Amino acid sequence: MNAPSRGPTPGALSSQIRKALTASAPPLSVILPFFDETAFLPTALRSIRAQRIEGVEVIVVNDNPDQFSRAEVEALAEAGWPGCTAEDGPVKLLCHDANQGLSAARNTGLEAAWGDIIAFLDSDDYYVTDGLSAQLDLARRSGADITHAPCFISEPGSPRLSVLHRDAALHMEARVTDGLRDGEEAQFIVSSWSSVYSRRFLDEHRLRFDIAQPRFEDRLFVLQTTTRARKIAYLGAPARVWRRRAGSISVTQVTPETLRLQVQLLEKCLAVVRAEVAADRLTPRFEKRELFNCVSRLIWDMELIERLADAPGAETAALGPRVQALLGEDSFANAFFEDPMVLKTSRIGMKTRRGRITRLDFFELHRMMREGDWPAASALLAARSKSSPANPATPCPPLPGRLVLHLGLHKTGTTFLQHALLSRREALARAGVLLPETGLAEPDAARPRPGGFPGHQGLLAAHRGGDDATWKALYREIIAAGSATTLISCENMLLPTDPARSEVIAALMSRLSGFREVELVGFGRRADAYAEALYKEWVTDGGRGGARRIEEFLVDHGEALTNWPALFAPWEEAAGTRVKLADFDALKAEGRLWRGFAELAGLPADIPAPSGLPRYPSPDRESTELIRLVNLLTPDRATRREIIRGYFALNPTPNDRASLLPPTSRAALLSRFADTSAPWAETRGYAADTAAMVAALETQSWEPLPPLDPTRLADLLHAGTASAALLSPAPAPAPAPKRSARPRTRAEKDPKLVIRLRPWARRLLARWL
């Protein structure tokens, strides 16, 4: 648990030397570990600068020197805070010689920091306006060892903010307590970065992060500090935003090492509390709560039970006895569940990804884990997860002929093809090809840009909404037509960014399983152009995910969009056949999109190519950036879409074909595709010369988007979003709602956040739009 030796630390200095050295200590040191958060570090630093804390010390620790040089991290810092890395600037950049992990990076920052108060901020998170400054002010006034503030959380790809569940339940009251025994909710503070700490307190107790816990380190540090603190203050209002994103620890793939670190964390946390109880500094109920937290984590937050039940490898199998030893012989009585802290933090009886786990289920799972009966525990979890499927599907009846399913990737000519198919629907029918009317969206329906047409997206919407009536109508139409071929084309059927895509695709294919033969077809496009075009589509469609910059979008989805084997695998597995691909770029250059598609799908060759169809070009980069800022500012989707629709009515034609991405970023996407997908794609018909594309980019000139000055405007909009969310009162914790005969509407489930702009802000936005 000791930090790497770096010479004498402030805690080891004599009081006289310490007093001399800290005579002009900064009021606050903020420590930011950096690994690969290139798209987010500038925003994190801007949010610190916006606090206007005189003399703040900011320490960025580069824990990934093999990938990022000192100069590269300095450039990122300068983008967020011009002049910050100058000799007398507020930001100090420290570089590890090699990757050491998050705990070691925070310790490195701690040893270099001289602020009276210490704060931690992950490089992909940010503070709300005045949040950190209010927390610092409370820390100074109260003299608390720990000053906690609740936290907003945003879901991957969305700027929508909500208060972290445990903070909303436990920490929304402004108060000062005499340590943990006077304020027992401190045992359930979620993360180290949600609090600021007295430097004197950390040094006095030699409190540092455990370097043997390079991930999932927060909970252990929180317990070690809260059990030592003599005074804990609560701000009662959120101070920062936890930006959940694809690729972060909370959403990454589970590995044996992940499971080992999670089990190790449970062991260490329970040991801390047990030691406090044994020393009579805490009462036994704290130990019982920590044990309850361990069991809850094993049930709801980890994948260990399933792994241990399913022929685990040696590394994972060794964790079973450790969990049994952790849980010991202790048990829970029914009366324990009336504990006020348990009532506010328990997930028993709630609807979760595990289904509804009852109290009896909890008792049984606890017993099974203590006894090492992992198959039984896994079976119980599986039964609860399947007890109430989201979209139970009506079985598909036998259907005539073959199905051609066009997996319409966005921006691969899909809109053109769907308009073309619709215009040739009667000719196709005469040739024995049915383009079902059921599930077809109306052209331009609910689309902010003219010309859009998502094809059979009504089928996807019906599946998501559990609407079996639409699917039954589709079956009746197909059976009545009796065509040799049924063609379904849906723009979003590949679901490239849906985290639950494997399950959804399997269910969709089950709904189409009655055909005697299924063919999957699609167009492929060069990876860099496809990723950028999809991003533009997200932005200009007015979804909340369209509030991100393209760099942030690629952090979440760049890997998935360039890994075609993984992208198409769920459909190939569900349909039991390979997808057939054609090269969109080549066919477009030759003017053969319709003919190429007809050949790919096996359509009659004598149906002529359509003409005069609506155009649906990708917007230029300036329009994309302006609309991104509208998405960031405007919470209501209908309002966003009205603004976007009006903008494109005045600006229907792109002015600038330049890329949003520099050539180096585009080359990186192409290289990633070449590494993961090129041989696979070639066996399915797509054989583009990726190496030639990368070589061409090396000679291509490129200039970034000229002003507008989007950074300053984005700062204004970020502040407006966070401040408005801050002003919205958090709902008081309530008992589980009673079962209602009428399901709640979406409007009832999702409260709206309304931002009323001042006249000068409206004029500024109107000027740009």
C-alpha positions in Angstrom: 0.0 0.0 0.0 2.9 2.3 0.3 3.6 4.8 -2.5 6.7 4.5 -4.6 9.7 6.0 -2.7 10.2 9.6 -3.9 12.3 11.0 -1.1 10.9 12.7 2.0 7.3 13.5 1.8 5.5 16.5 3.4 4.2 14.2 6.1 7.7 13.2 7.1 9.0 16.8 7.5 9.4 18.4 10.9 6.7 20.8 11.8 9.1 23.8 11.6 10.2 22.9 8.0 6.6 22.2 7.1 5.5 25.5 8.3 8.2 27.3 6.3 7.5 25.4 3.1 3.7 25.9 3.3 3.8 29.6 4.1 2.6 30.4 0.6 1.0 27.0 -0.2 -1.7 27.1 -2.8 -5.3 26.8 -1.4 -6.0 23.8 -3.6 -4.2 21.1 -5.5 -6.2 19.2 -8.2 -4.6 15.9 -9.3 -5.6 14.5 -12.8 -4.1 11.1 -13.8 -3.8 10.8 -17.6 -3.8 7.6 -19.6 -5.4 8.1 -23.0 -8.2 10.8 -22.4 -7.0 13.0 -25.3 -10.6 13.9 -26.3 -11.5 14.9 -22.7 -8.5 16.4 -20.9 -9.0 20.0 -22.3 -12.6 20.0 -21.1 -11.5 18.8 -17.6 -8.9 21.6 -17.4 -11.4 24.2 -18.7 -13.8 23.2 -15.9 -11.1 23.9 -13.3 -10.2 27.2 -14.9 -13.9 28.2 -14.7 -13.9 27.9 -10.9 -11.7 31.1 -10.7 -9.8 29.8 -7.7 -6.9 32.1 -7.2 -3.6 30.3 -7.0 -5.0 26.8 -7.7 -2.3 24.1 -8.4 -3.2 21.5 -11.1 -1.1 18.4 -11.4 -1.4 16.2 -14.5 0.3 12.8 -14.2 1.1 11.1 -17.5 0.8 7.4 -16.8 1.1 6.3 -20.4 4.5 7.6 -21.6 4.9 4.8 -24.1 2.0 6.2 -26.1 2.1 9.9 -25.2 5.1 12.1 -24.9 5.4 15.0 -22.6 5.0 17.5 -25.5 1.8 15.8 -26.6 0.2 16.0 -23.1 1.4 19.6 -22.8 -0.4 20.4 -26.1 -3.6 18.9 -24.8 -3.3 20.9 -21.6 -2.7 24.1 -23.6 -5.8 23.4 -25.6 -7.9 23.5 -22.4 -6.0 26.3 -20.6 -3.7 28.5 -22.8 -0.5 29.3 -21.0 -1.1 26.8 -18.2 2.1 24.8 -18.7 4.4 27.9 -18.7 7.1 28.0 -16.1 4.9 30.0 -13.8 1.6 28.5 -15.0 -0.9 26.7 -12.8 -0.4 23.2 -14.4 2.4 20.9 -13.4 3.0 17.9 -15.7 4.6 14.8 -14.2 5.5 11.8 -16.3 6.0 8.2 -15.2 8.8 6.2 -16.8 6.2 3.5 -17.5 2.6 2.8 -16.9 2.0 2.1 -13.1 -1.7 2.3 -12.8 -4.3 4.8 -11.5 -3.4 4.4 -7.8 0.3 5.1 -8.4 -0.5 8.1 -10.6 -2.6 9.6 -7.9 0.1 9.0 -5.3 2.7 10.6 -7.6 0.4 13.7 -7.7 0.0 13.6 -4.0 3.7 13.6 -3.3 4.2 16.6 -5.6 1.2 18.6 -4.4 1.5 21.5 -1.9 -2.1 22.6 -1.6 -3.8 22.9 1.7 -6.8 21.0 0.2 -6.4 18.0 -2.2 -8.9 17.2 -4.9 -8.8 14.4 -7.5 -10.4 14.6 -11.0 -10.3 11.9 -13.6 -9.2 13.3 -17.0 -12.4 12.4 -18.7 -14.7 14.1 -16.1 -15.3 17.8 -15.3 -16.6 20.2 -12.7 -19.8 22.1 -12.9 -19.5 25.9 -12.8 -18.6 27.0 -9.2 -19.0 23.4 -7.9 -15.4 22.9 -6.9 -15.1 26.5 -5.6 -18.2 25.9 -3.4 -16.7 22.7 -2.1 -13.4 24.4 -1.3 -15.2 27.2 0.5 -17.0 24.7 2.7 -13.8 22.7 3.4 -12.1 25.9 4.6 -15.1 27.1 6.7 -15.7 23.8 8.3 -12.1 22.7 8.8 -13.3 19.2 7.8 -10.9 16.4 7.0 -13.2 15.3 4.2 -15.6 17.5 2.3 -18.0 15.5 0.1 -20.1 16.7 -2.8 -22.7 14.7 -4.8 -21.9 13.9 -8.4 -23.8 14.1 -11.6 -23.5 11.1 -14.0 -23.9 11.2 -17.8 -24.6 8.0 -19.8 -22.2 7.0 -22.6 -22.8 9.3 -25.6 -25.2 11.7 -23.9 -24.8 15.0 -22.0 -28.0 14.3 -20.0 -27.2 14.6 -16.3 -28.7 12.9 -13.3 -27.5 12.7 -9.7 -25.6 9.5 -8.9 -28.1 7.2 -7.2 -26.3 6.8 -3.8 -25.6 10.5 -3.6 -29.3 11.3 -4.3 -30.3 8.8 -1.6 -27.7 9.7 1.1 -25.8 12.9 0.5 -28.1 15.7 -0.6 -28.3 17.3 2.9 -25.7 20.0 3.6 -24.3 19.2 7.1 -21.1 18.7 9.1 -20.6 15.5 11.1 -18.1 14.3 13.7 -16.7 11.5 11.6 -18.3 8.3 10.5 -20.0 7.4 13.7 -21.9 10.7 13.7 -22.7 10.4 10.0 -22.9 6.8 9.0 -23.8 7.5 5.4 -20.1 8.3 4.8 -19.5 4.5 4.6 -21.3 4.6 1.3 -19.5 7.5 -0.4 -18.8 6.1 -3.9 -15.5 7.5 -5.1 -12.4 9.4 -4.0 -12.9 12.1 -6.6 -16.3 13.1 -5.1 -14.6 14.5 -2.0 -11.8 17.0 -1.3 -9.3 16.2 1.5 -7.3 18.2 4.0 -3.6 17.7 3.2 -2.8 17.7 6.9 -5.2 14.9 7.5 -3.8 12.7 4.6 -0.2 13.2 5.8 -1.0 12.7 9.4 -2.5 9.2 8.7 -0.2 8.4 5.8 -3.2 7.9 3.6 -2.4 6.9 0.0 -3.8 4.8 -2.7 -3.0 1.1 -2.7 -0.7 0.5 -5.7 -1.5 -3.2 -5.6 -5.0 -2.1 -6.6 -4.4 -0.4 -10.0 -8.1 -0.4 -10.8 -11.3 -0.3 -8.6 -9.1 1.6 -6.1 -11.7 4.2 -5.0 -13.8 2.3 -2.5 -10.7 1.2 -0.5 -9.3 4.7 -0.3 -12.8 6.0 0.7 -13.1 3.6 3.6 -9.5 4.2 4.8 -10.2 8.0 4.9 -13.7 8.0 6.3 -12.8 5.6 9.1 -10.0 8.0 10.1 -11.7 11.4 9.6 -12.6 13.3 12.7 -14.9 15.7 10.8 -16.8 15.2 7.5 -18.7 17.9 5.7 -21.3 17.5 3.0 -22.0 20.2 0.4 -25.4 18.9 -0.5 -25.2 19.9 -4.1 -23.4 18.3 -7.1 -19.9 19.6 -7.9 -18.7 17.4 -10.8 -19.8 15.3 -13.7 -18.8 11.6 -14.0 -18.7 11.1 -17.7 -19.5 7.4 -18.3 -18.2 6.4 -21.7 -17.4 3.3 -23.7 -13.9 2.1 -22.9 -13.9 3.2 -19.3 -13.5 0.7 -16.5 -17.3 0.7 -15.8 -18.2 -0.5 -19.3 -15.2 -2.5 -20.5 -15.0 -6.2 -21.1 -14.6 -8.5 -18.1 -11.4 -10.5 -17.9 -9.9 -12.8 -15.3 -7.7 -10.0 -14.1 -10.7 -7.7 -13.8 -12.4 -10.3 -11.6 -9.3 -10.8 -9.5 -9.0 -7.1 -8.8 -12.7 -6.9 -7.9 -12.5 -9.8 -5.4 -9.3 -8.3 -4.0 -11.1 -5.0 -3.4 -13.9 -6.7 -1.5 -11.4 -8.5 0.7 -9.5 -5.4 1.5 -12.6 -3.2 2.1 -14.1 -5.8 4.4 -10.8 -6.2 6.3 -10.7 -2.4 6.9 -14.1 -2.3 8.5 -13.5 -5.5 10.4 -10.3 -4.0 11.9 -12.2 -0.9 13.0 -14.9 -3.0 14.6 -12.3 -5.2 16.4 -10.6 -2.1 17.7 -14.0 -0.9 19.0 -13.9 2.3 16.9 -17.0 1.1 14.9 -20.0 -0.9 16.0 -20.8 -4.3 14.5 -23.5 -3.0 12.2 -20.8 -1.3 10.1 -19.3 -4.7 9.4 -22.7 -6.2 8.6 -23.3 -3.4 6.1 -20.0 -3.9 4.5 -20.7 -7.7 4.2 -24.0 -6.8 2.6 -22.2 -4.5 0.2 -19.9 -7.4 -0.8 -22.7 -9.8 -1.4 -24.6 -7.1 -3.4 -21.5 -6.4 -5.6 -21.1 -10.1 -6.3 -24.7 -10.4 -7.4 -25.4 -7.2 -9.3 -22.0 -5.7 -10.4 -19.7 -8.6 -11.2 -19.7 -11.5 -13.7 -17.9 -13.9 -11.3 -20.8 -16.2 -10.5 -21.4 -17.1 -14.2 -17.7 -17.5 -14.8 -17.2 -19.9 -11.9 -20.2 -22.0 -12.9 -19.0 -22.4 -16.5 -15.8 -24.4 -16.5 -13.5 -21.5 -15.5 -9.8 -21.3 -16.1 -7.4 -21.8 -13.3 -7.0 -18.1 -12.6 -10.8 -17.6 -12.2 -11.4 -20.9 -10.4 -9.0 -19.8 -7.7 -11.3 -16.9 -6.9 -14.1 -19.2 -5.7 -12.5 -20.3 -2.4 -11.4 -16.7 -1.8 -15.1 -15.6 -2.0 -16.1 -18.4 0.3 -13.5 -17.3 2.8 -14.6 -13.7 2.4 -18.2 -14.4 3.2 -17.4 -16.8 6.1 -20.2 -18.2 8.2 -22.1 -15.0 8.7 -25.7 -14.6 7.7 -28.4 -11.9 7.5 -31.6 -11.8 9.5 -34.8 -10.2 8.1 -34.5 -7.4 10.7 -31.2 -6.3 9.1 -33.0 -5.1 6.0 -34.8 -2.5 8.0 -31.4 -0.8 8.7 -31.7 2.8 7.4 -28.5 2.6 5.3 -29.6 -0.7 3.8 -33.0 0.6 3.0 -31.5 3.5 1.0 -28.8 1.5 -0.9 -30.4 -2.0 -1.4 -31.4 -3.2 -4.9 -33.5 -6.0 -3.6 -36.9 -6.1 -5.3 -35.9 -3.5 -7.9 -35.9 -3.9 -11.6 -32.3 -4.4 -12.7 -30.3 -6.1 -15.4 -30.4 -9.2 -13.3 -34.2 -9.1 -13.2 -35.9 -8.7 -9.8 -33.9 -10.3 -7.0 -36.2 -10.9 -4.0 -35.1 -11.0 -0.4 -35.5 -14.8 -0.5 -33.3 -14.9 -3.7 -30.7 -12.8 -1.9 -30.7 -15.3 1.1 -30.4 -18.2 -1.3 -27.6 -16.6 -3.4 -25.7 -15.7 -0.3 -25.9 -19.3 1.0 -25.0 -20.8 -2.4 -21.9 -18.6 -2.6 -20.8 -19.5 0.9 -21.1 -23.2 0.0 -19.4 -22.7 -3.4 -22.5 -23.9 -5.3 -21.8 -21.7 -8.3 -23.9 -23.6 -10.9 -27.0 -23.2 -8.6 -26.3 -19.5 -8.1 -25.8 -19.0 -11.8 -29.0 -20.8 -12.6 -31.0 -18.7 -10.2 -29.6 -15.5 -11.7 -30.4 -16.7 -15.2 -34.0 -17.6 -14.1 -34.5 -14.1 -12.7 -33.0 -12.4 -15.7 -35.3 -14.3 -18.1 -38.4 -14.0 -15.9 -39.6 -10.9 -17.6 -38.2 -10.5 -21.1 -38.3 -6.9 -22.4 -39.8 -7.8 -25.8 -41.4 -11.3 -25.9 -41.8 -12.1 -29.6 -44.7 -14.0 -31.3 -43.3 -17.1 -33.1 -42.6 -16.5 -36.8 -44.9 -18.6 -39.0 -43.5 -20.4 -42.2 -43.1 -17.8 -44.9 -42.8 -18.3 -48.6 -39.6 -17.8 -50.6 -36.3 -16.3 -49.6 -35.6 -13.2 -47.6 -33.0 -10.6 -48.7 -32.1 -8.5 -45.7 -30.3 -5.2 -46.5 -28.3 -4.3 -43.4 -28.4 -0.6 -44.2 -25.3 0.9 -42.7 -25.7 4.7 -42.3 -24.2 6.7 -45.1 -23.4 3.9 -47.6 -26.0 4.9 -50.1 -28.8 3.4 -48.0 -31.1 6.4 -48.3 -30.7 6.5 -52.1 -31.3 2.8 -52.4 -34.4 2.9 -50.2 -35.9 5.8 -52.3 -35.0 3.8 -55.4 -36.6 0.6 -54.1 -39.8 2.5 -53.2 -40.0 4.1 -56.6 -39.6 0.7 -58.2 -41.9 -1.2 -55.9 -44.5 -2.1 -58.5 -41.9 -3.2 -61.0 -40.3 -5.4 -58.3 -43.6 -6.9 -57.5 -44.2 -7.9 -61.1 -40.8 -9.6 -61.1 -41.7 -11.6 -57.9 -40.0 -9.4 -55.4 -42.0 -8.0 -52.5 -40.9 -4.8 -50.8 -43.3 -4.9 -47.8 -45.4 -1.9 -47.1 -45.6 -2.9 -43.4 -42.9 -1.2 -41.4 -41.9 1.3 -44.1 -41.4 4.7 -42.7 -42.8 7.7 -44.5 -40.0 9.6 -46.5 -38.8 12.5 -44.4 -40.9 11.3 -41.4 -39.6 13.0 -38.3 -36.3 13.8 -39.9 -34.7 17.2 -39.5 -33.0 17.1 -42.9 -35.0 16.8 -46.1 -34.6 13.7 -48.2 -34.1 11.3 -45.3 -35.8 7.9 -45.6 -35.0 5.1 -43.1 -36.8 2.3 -45.0 -38.3 -0.5 -42.8 -37.4 1.2 -39.6 -40.9 0.7 -38.4 -40.1 -3.0 -37.9 -37.2 -2.1 -35.6 -39.3 0.3 -33.7 -42.1 -2.3 -33.3 -39.6 -4.8 -31.9 -38.2 -2.3 -29.4 -41.7 -1.4 -28.3 -42.9 -5.0 -28.0 -45.5 -4.3 -30.8 -46.3 -7.7 -32.1 -49.3 -6.4 -34.1 -46.9 -4.8 -36.7 -45.0 -8.0 -37.1 -48.2 -10.0 -37.5 -49.3 -7.6 -40.2 -45.9 -8.1 -41.9 -46.4 -11.9 -41.9 -49.9 -11.6 -43.3 -48.6 -9.3 -46.1 -45.8 -11.7 -47.0 -48.0 -14.8 -47.0 -50.7 -13.0 -49.1 -48.1 -11.8 -51.7 -46.6 -15.3 -52.0 -43.5 -13.7 -53.7 -40.4 -15.7 -54.5 -38.3 -12.9 -52.7 -39.0 -10.6 -49.9 -36.7 -7.6 -49.6 -36.4 -5.7 -46.3 -34.1 -2.7 -46.1 -33.7 -0.8 -42.8 -31.2 2.0 -42.4 -30.3 1.1 -38.8 -30.7 -2.7 -38.8 -27.0 -3.3 -38.2 -27.3 -1.3 -34.9 -23.6 -0.4 -34.9 -23.6 1.6 -31.6 -26.2 -0.3 -29.6 -24.6 -1.8 -26.5 -27.2 -4.6 -26.5 -27.0 -5.3 -30.2 -26.3 -9.0 -30.0 -29.5 -9.7 -28.0 -31.6 -7.4 -30.2 -30.3 -8.8 -33.5 -30.9 -12.4 -32.3 -34.5 -11.5 -31.4 -35.0 -9.7 -34.8 -33.7 -12.7 -36.7 -36.0 -14.9 -34.6 -38.9 -12.8 -35.9 -37.7 -13.4 -39.5 -36.9 -17.1 -39.0 -39.8 -18.5 -41.1 -38.2 -18.0 -44.5 -36.6 -21.1 -46.2 -33.5 -19.0 -47.1 -32.0 -15.8 -45.8 -29.4 -13.6 -47.6 -27.6 -10.7 -45.8 -26.4 -7.9 -48.1 -24.8 -4.5 -47.5 -22.4 -1.9 -48.8 -19.0 -1.3 -47.2 -17.3 2.1 -47.2 -13.8 3.2 -46.4 -13.5 3.2 -42.6 -12.6 6.9 -42.1 -15.3 8.2 -44.3 -17.9 5.9 -42.8 -17.1 6.9 -39.2 -17.2 10.6 -40.0 -20.4 10.3 -42.0 -22.1 8.3 -39.2 -21.0 11.0 -36.7 -22.5 13.7 -38.8 -25.7 11.8 -39.1 -25.9 11.4 -35.3 -25.4 15.2 -34.8 -27.8 16.4 -37.5 -30.5 14.0 -36.5 -30.9 15.9 -33.2 -30.2 13.1 -30.8 -28.6 13.8 -27.4 -25.6 11.6 -28.6 -25.1 14.3 -31.2 -23.8 16.8 -28.6 -20.3 15.2 -28.5 -17.3 16.3 -30.5 -16.1 13.8 -33.1 -13.1 13.0 -31.0 -15.3 11.9 -28.2 -17.6 10.0 -30.5 -14.6 8.0 -31.8 -13.5 7.2 -28.2 -16.8 5.5 -27.8 -17.3 3.9 -31.2 -14.1 4.1 -33.3 -13.0 0.6 -32.4 -16.5 -0.9 -33.1 -17.0 0.8 -36.4 -13.6 -0.4 -37.8 -14.0 -4.0 -36.5 -16.2 -5.5 -39.2 -16.0 -9.1 -38.1 -17.5 -8.1 -34.7 -19.9 -5.7 -36.4 -21.5 -8.3 -38.6 -21.0 -11.3 -36.4 -24.4 -11.2 -34.6 -26.3 -11.2 -37.9 -24.2 -13.9 -39.5 -24.6 -16.1 -36.4 -28.4 -15.4 -36.1 -29.0 -16.0 -39.8 -26.6 -18.9 -40.3 -25.1 -17.3 -43.4 -22.3 -14.9 -44.5 -23.1 -11.4 -45.4 -22.4 -10.3 -49.0 -20.7 -7.0 -49.4 -20.1 -4.5 -52.2 -17.8 -1.4 -52.3 -19.9 1.7 -52.0 -17.1 4.1 -52.9 -16.3 2.2 -56.1 -19.9 1.8 -57.2 -20.6 5.5 -56.5 -17.6 6.6 -58.5 -18.8 4.4 -61.4 -22.4 5.7 -61.1 -23.6 2.1 -60.5 -25.1 2.2 -57.0 -28.5 0.8 -58.2 -27.1 -1.8 -60.6 -24.5 -2.9 -58.0 -27.2 -3.3 -55.4 -29.4 -5.2 -57.8 -26.6 -7.7 -58.6 -25.7 -8.0 -54.9 -29.3 -8.8 -53.9 -30.1 -10.9 -56.9 -32.8 -8.6 -58.2 -34.0 -8.7 -61.8 -31.5 -7.1 -64.2 -34.1 -5.5 -66.4 -35.5 -3.1 -63.8 -34.0 0.3 -64.9 -32.1 2.6 -62.6 -34.3 5.3 -61.1 -33.7 9.0 -61.7 -34.7 12.3 -60.1 -34.6 10.9 -56.5 -34.2 13.2 -53.5 -30.6 13.8 -52.4 -29.4 13.3 -48.9 -25.8 14.5 -48.7 -23.8 14.6 -45.6 -23.7 18.1 -44.1 -20.5 20.2 -44.2 -18.4 20.4 -41.1 -19.4 24.0 -40.1 -23.1 23.0 -40.1 -22.2 19.9 -38.1 -20.4 21.9 -35.4 -23.2 24.5 -35.2 -25.9 21.8 -34.8 -23.7 19.9 -32.3 -23.9 23.0 -30.1 -27.7 23.2 -30.5 -27.9 19.6 -29.3 -25.7 20.5 -26.3 -27.9 23.4 -25.4 -31.4 22.2 -26.0 -32.7 19.4 -23.8 -36.0 18.8 -25.6 -35.5 16.7 -28.8 -38.6 18.1 -30.6 -37.2 21.6 -30.1 -33.8 20.6 -31.3 -35.3 19.0 -34.4 -37.3 22.1 -35.2 -34.2 24.3 -35.0 -32.2 21.9 -37.2 -35.1 21.6 -39.7 -35.2 25.4 -40.0 -31.4 25.6 -40.4 -31.3 23.1 -43.3 -34.3 24.8 -45.0 -31.9 27.8 -45.4 -28.8 25.7 -46.0 -29.7 22.6 -47.9 -26.4 22.2 -49.8 -23.0 21.6 -48.2 -20.5 24.3 -48.7 -17.4 22.6 -47.6 -16.3 19.0 -48.3 -13.3 19.1 -46.0 -13.1 16.4 -43.3 -13.6 17.1 -39.6 -10.6 14.9 -38.9 -7.0 15.6 -39.7 -5.3 13.1 -42.0 -3.4 11.4 -39.1 -6.7 10.5 -37.4 -8.2 9.3 -40.6 -5.1 7.1 -41.3 -5.4 5.7 -37.8 -9.0 4.5 -38.5 -7.9 3.0 -41.9 -5.0 1.2 -40.3 -7.2 -0.1 -37.5 -9.6 -1.5 -40.2 -6.7 -3.1 -42.1 -5.6 -4.8 -38.9 -8.9 -6.1 -37.8 -11.1 -6.4 -40.8 -9.5 -6.3 -44.3 -9.0 -10.1 -44.9 -12.4 -10.9 -43.4 -14.1 -8.2 -45.6 -12.3 -9.5 -48.7 -13.8 -13.0 -48.3 -17.3 -11.3 -48.4 -16.7 -9.1 -51.4 -15.2 -5.9 -50.1 -11.5 -5.6 -51.1 -10.5 -1.9 -51.0 -6.9 -0.9 -51.1 -6.5 0.5 -47.6 -2.7 0.9 -47.9 -3.2 3.2 -50.9 -5.8 5.2 -49.0 -3.4 5.8 -46.1 -0.6 6.7 -48.5 -2.8 9.3 -50.2 -3.7 10.9 -46.9 0.0 11.5 -46.2 0.2 13.9 -49.0 -3.2 15.5 -48.4 -3.4 19.1 -47.1 -5.9 19.9 -44.4 -6.9 22.9 -42.3 -9.0 22.7 -39.2 -12.4 24.3 -39.1 -11.9 28.1 -39.1 -13.6 30.4 -36.5 -16.7 30.5 -35.4 -14.7 30.0 -32.1 -16.7 27.0 -31.0 -14.6 26.5 -27.9 -15.8 29.6 -26.1 -19.4 29.0 -27.3 -19.2 25.4 -26.1 -18.0 26.6 -22.7 -21.1 28.7 -22.5 -23.4 25.9 -23.5 -21.7 23.4 -21.1 -22.1 25.8 -18.3 -25.8 26.3 -19.2 -26.5 22.6 -19.3 -24.7 21.8 -16.0 -26.0 24.9 -14.2 -29.6 24.2 -15.2 -29.3 20.6 -14.1 -27.8 21.9 -10.8 -30.8 24.1 -10.2 -33.2 21.2 -10.8 -34.0 19.9 -7.3 -33.1 16.3 -6.8 -36.1 14.0 -6.1 -36.3 12.8 -2.5 -35.5 9.1 -2.0 -38.8 7.2 -2.0 -39.8 3.6 -1.4 -40.2 1.3 -4.3 -43.3 2.4 -6.2 -46.5 0.3 -6.0 -47.4 -1.7 -9.1 -49.7 0.4 -11.2 -52.3 -0.8 -13.6 -51.3 1.9 -16.1 -47.6 2.0 -17.2 -45.9 5.4 -16.9 -45.5 7.4 -20.1 -42.0 8.3 -21.3 -42.7 11.9 -20.2 -43.5 10.8 -16.7 -40.3 8.7 -16.5 -38.0 11.3 -17.9 -38.5 14.8 -16.4 -37.7 17.6 -18.9 -34.9 20.1 -18.3 -35.8 23.5 -19.7 -33.1 26.1 -20.3 -34.4 29.7 -20.8 -31.8 31.7 -22.5 -31.3 35.4 -21.8 -31.9 37.7 -24.8 -28.2 38.2 -25.4 -27.6 34.4 -25.6 -30.6 34.0 -28.0 -29.2 36.7 -30.2 -25.7 35.0 -30.1 -27.2 31.6 -31.1 -29.4 33.2 -33.8 -26.4 34.9 -35.2 -24.6 31.5 -35.7 -27.7 29.7 -37.0 
